[in-house]
């Protein structure tokens, strides 16, 4: 990605922001929706706050970590925002901070960085029978956090694994909200081997029928949330993809076996690129070869693409 994205910073800056002034996610308001509100703010450091949000969408309180940029003050306004979404199967909502080194990587970014909890197996969706994660993020977190930190109307979003799915799905399902979206080893074609994905959900105690329904019986629901099927909606979004091929790479132990999961995800990424090209949507990719499904690769890729996500 260092090779590919080096020249994109200038191009992105020339392209400017694709978000119309004053744009907010559909249904969002300054106080959130359906009674969502910030109930507590814990100052973890001079830069990091942890917000507790009473969320009707989740039916409980949710957590959000906010990283303030250098120069941010209570009176400053208009800061861009970067949302970072974590992957599946983690017990920490602050995984990008705990495992992804996001505090260091974003230290020089002139933007507010928002790290919301995303659940161990949420798939960044409003479940057919269960929590409404998309509503939590897009209609509760976004308006509440942006009002509190007095941000502007420029937004980018990035995520790893399940979070890569979330980044592209949110950008496609909420047109005009994000100017750029990045996916690192993202599961961005869920209709490729849906049985395998359903098996992963069951492994972690989730009935896939509660999420999007059975893939054979409810294909319309799967399509409505599948980034590859929504690729045509991303024409005004700068889209960046990175993924390894599953072979042992520079961050892996010598003699480590091939990561079949990452190899499968690379195929999902290639299928997304095919769908995007068919829809006339430009995608910048770095399928960097050797590399497994690991935070160290995602940290590297975030660091490399960061200047192009929200150029000055």
C-alpha positions in Angstrom: 0.0 0.0 0.0 2.9 2.3 0.6 3.7 2.0 -3.2 0.1 2.5 -4.3 -1.1 5.2 -2.0 1.9 7.5 -2.0 0.5 9.5 -4.9 -3.1 9.4 -3.8 -2.8 12.1 -1.2 -2.5 14.8 -3.8 -5.2 13.3 -5.9 -7.6 13.1 -3.0 -6.9 16.6 -2.0 -7.6 17.8 -5.5 -10.8 15.9 -5.6 -12.0 17.5 -2.4 -14.8 16.4 -0.2 -17.7 14.6 -1.7 -20.0 15.3 1.3 -22.4 18.1 0.8 -22.2 20.8 3.5 -24.4 20.1 6.4 -25.0 16.5 5.5 -25.8 14.2 8.4 -26.8 10.5 8.3 -30.5 9.9 7.6 -32.5 10.2 10.7 -29.7 11.6 12.8 -30.1 14.6 15.0 -28.0 16.6 17.5 -29.4 14.6 20.4 -29.5 11.2 18.6 -32.7 9.3 18.0 -35.3 7.6 20.1 -33.9 9.0 23.3 -30.2 8.1 22.9 -27.9 10.3 25.0 -24.5 10.5 26.5 -24.7 9.4 30.1 -21.0 9.6 31.1 -17.7 10.9 29.8 -14.5 9.3 31.3 -11.3 11.2 30.5 -8.7 8.4 30.0 -5.9 10.7 28.9 -5.3 14.2 27.5 -6.3 12.8 24.1 -8.8 10.0 24.8 -12.3 10.2 26.2 -14.6 7.2 26.7 -18.3 8.0 26.3 -21.2 5.9 27.6 -24.3 6.3 25.5 -27.7 5.2 26.5 -28.8 3.3 23.4 -32.4 2.3 22.7 -31.0 0.6 19.5 -28.9 -1.8 21.6 -31.2 -1.9 24.6 -28.3 -1.0 26.9 -25.5 1.4 27.2 -22.8 1.4 24.5 -19.3 2.6 24.6 -17.4 4.9 22.3 -13.8 6.0 22.5 -12.9 9.5 21.0 -9.4 10.5 20.2 -8.9 14.3 20.0 -6.4 15.8 17.6 -3.6 18.1 18.6 -5.1 21.6 18.8 -8.6 20.5 19.6 -10.3 22.7 22.2 -13.9 23.0 23.5 -14.2 26.1 21.3 -12.8 24.7 18.1 -15.1 23.6 15.3 -15.1 22.0 11.9 -12.8 19.1 12.5 -13.1 16.1 10.1 -13.9 12.7 11.6 -12.5 9.3 11.1 -14.5 6.3 12.3 -12.6 3.1 13.0 -14.5 -0.2 13.1 -13.1 -3.4 14.7 -13.5 -6.9 13.5 -15.4 -9.9 14.9 -14.8 -12.2 17.8 -13.2 -9.6 20.1 -14.3 -8.8 23.6 -13.0 -5.2 23.6 -14.8 -2.4 21.9 -11.6 -0.4 21.9 -9.8 -3.1 19.9 -8.3 -0.5 17.6 -6.6 1.1 20.6 -5.7 -2.1 22.4 -4.5 -4.2 19.4 -4.3 -1.8 16.4 -2.1 0.9 17.8 -4.6 3.5 16.7 -3.5 6.1 19.2 0.0 6.2 17.8 -1.0 5.9 14.2 -3.5 8.8 14.3 -1.4 11.1 16.5 -0.6 13.5 13.6 -4.0 13.3 12.0 -5.9 16.6 11.9 -9.2 14.9 12.7 -11.3 13.6 15.5 -11.0 9.8 15.6 -14.1 7.8 16.8 -13.7 4.2 17.9 -17.2 2.7 18.7 -17.8 -0.7 20.1 -19.2 -3.0 17.4 -20.0 -6.2 19.2 -18.2 -9.5 18.8 -20.5 -10.7 16.0 -22.7 -7.7 15.1 -22.0 -7.5 11.4 -22.7 -3.8 11.7 -26.4 -4.4 10.9 -29.8 -4.0 12.4 -30.7 -7.6 13.2 -34.0 -9.1 12.1 -34.3 -10.3 15.7 -31.9 -8.6 18.0 -29.8 -5.4 18.5 -29.8 -2.6 16.0 -26.1 -2.0 15.5 -26.4 0.1 12.3 -28.9 2.4 14.1 -26.7 2.7 17.1 -23.7 3.8 15.0 -25.3 5.9 12.3 -28.2 7.5 14.1 -27.0 7.6 17.7 -23.2 7.6 17.8 -22.7 9.9 14.8 -24.9 12.8 15.8 -24.1 12.6 19.5 -20.4 12.5 19.2 -20.2 15.0 16.4 -22.3 17.5 18.3 -20.2 17.1 21.4 -16.9 17.5 19.6 -18.1 20.2 17.3 -16.9 18.5 14.1 -17.6 19.5 10.5 -19.2 17.6 7.6 -16.1 15.7 6.4 -16.1 12.0 7.3 -14.1 8.9 6.5 -14.5 5.4 7.7 -12.2 2.4 7.9 -12.3 -1.1 9.4 -10.6 -4.5 9.6 -12.2 -7.9 8.9 -15.9 -7.6 10.0 -15.1 -3.9 10.4 -14.0 -3.7 6.8 -17.5 -5.1 5.9 -19.0 -2.4 8.1 -17.0 0.4 6.6 -18.1 -0.3 3.1 -21.6 -1.3 4.0 -22.2 2.0 5.9 -20.6 4.1 3.2 -22.9 2.4 0.6 -26.1 2.4 2.7 -25.7 6.0 3.8 -24.8 7.9 0.6 -23.2 11.3 1.0 -22.1 10.7 4.6 -18.5 9.4 4.0 -16.0 10.8 1.5 -13.7 7.8 1.8 -13.9 4.2 3.1 -11.1 1.7 3.7 -11.3 -2.1 4.3 -8.4 -4.1 5.6 -8.9 -7.9 5.1 -12.6 -7.1 5.0 -15.4 -9.6 4.5 -16.8 -7.6 1.7 -18.7 -10.2 -0.3 -20.8 -12.1 2.2 -22.7 -14.0 -0.5 -19.5 -15.8 -1.4 -19.6 -19.0 0.7 -22.5 -17.9 2.9 -22.5 -21.3 4.6 -19.0 -20.7 5.9 -20.1 -17.3 7.3 -23.2 -18.8 8.9 -20.9 -21.5 10.4 -18.7 -18.8 11.9 -21.7 -17.1 13.4 -22.9 -20.3 15.0 -19.5 -21.0 16.4 -19.8 -17.8 18.4 -23.3 -18.4 19.5 -25.2 -16.4 16.9 -28.1 -17.8 15.0 -27.7 -16.3 11.5 -31.4 -16.4 11.0 -31.6 -13.7 13.7 -29.2 -11.5 11.8 -30.1 -11.5 8.1 -32.2 -14.6 7.9 -31.3 -17.9 6.2 -29.2 -17.1 3.2 -31.3 -19.3 1.0 -34.6 -18.1 2.3 -33.9 -14.4 2.6 -31.4 -13.5 -0.2 -32.9 -10.0 -0.5 -31.8 -9.2 3.1 -28.3 -10.6 2.5 -28.0 -8.5 -0.7 -29.2 -5.4 1.0 -26.3 -5.6 3.4 -23.6 -7.1 1.1 -20.9 -4.5 0.1 -20.3 -6.4 -3.2 -24.0 -6.0 -4.1 -23.9 -2.4 -3.0 -20.7 -1.4 -4.9 -22.6 0.7 -7.4 -23.6 3.1 -4.6 -19.9 4.0 -3.9 -19.3 6.1 -7.0 -18.7 9.2 -5.0 -16.6 7.5 -2.3 -12.8 7.0 -2.4 -12.6 3.2 -1.8 -9.4 1.5 -0.6 -8.9 -2.2 -0.1 -6.0 -4.1 1.4 -5.7 -7.8 2.0 -3.0 -10.6 2.2 -3.1 -13.9 0.5 -2.8 -16.0 3.8 0.8 -17.0 3.3 3.2 -16.3 6.2 4.4 -12.7 5.9 6.8 -10.3 7.7 4.8 -10.2 10.9 4.3 -14.0 11.1 6.4 -16.7 12.8 8.8 -18.7 10.7 7.1 -21.9 9.5 3.6 -20.6 10.2 1.0 -22.4 8.1 -1.2 -20.8 5.5 -4.1 -18.8 6.9 -7.0 -20.2 4.9 -9.4 -17.6 6.3 -7.3 -14.7 4.9 -7.0 -16.6 1.6 -10.8 -16.9 1.5 -11.2 -13.2 2.3 -8.9 -12.2 -0.5 -11.2 -14.0 -2.9 -14.1 -12.0 -1.4 -12.1 -8.8 -2.1 -11.5 -9.8 -5.7 -15.1 -10.5 -6.2 -15.9 -7.0 -4.8 -13.5 -5.4 -7.2 -15.1 -7.2 -10.1 -18.6 -6.0 -9.0 -17.2 -2.4 -8.5 -15.7 -2.4 -12.0 -18.9 -3.6 -13.5 -20.7 -0.7 -11.8 -18.1 1.8 -13.0 -16.8 2.4 -9.5 -13.1 3.0 -9.1 -11.3 1.1 -6.3 -7.7 1.4 -5.2 -6.3 -2.0 -4.0 -3.2 -3.3 -2.3 -3.4 -7.1 -2.4 0.1 -7.2 -0.9 0.7 -11.0 -1.1 2.2 -12.7 2.0 0.2 -11.8 5.1 -2.3 -13.4 7.5 -5.4 -12.2 9.3 -3.6 -10.2 12.0 -3.7 -6.7 13.6 -0.1 -6.0 12.7 -0.9 -5.9 9.0 -4.0 -3.8 9.6 -2.1 -1.3 11.6 0.5 -1.0 8.9 -2.2 -0.5 6.2 -4.1 2.1 8.2 -0.9 4.1 8.7 -0.2 4.0 5.0 -3.6 5.0 3.8 -4.4 7.5 6.5 -3.2 10.6 4.6 -5.5 9.7 1.7 -8.6 9.2 3.8 -8.9 12.8 5.0 -6.4 14.9 3.1 -6.0 18.5 4.2 
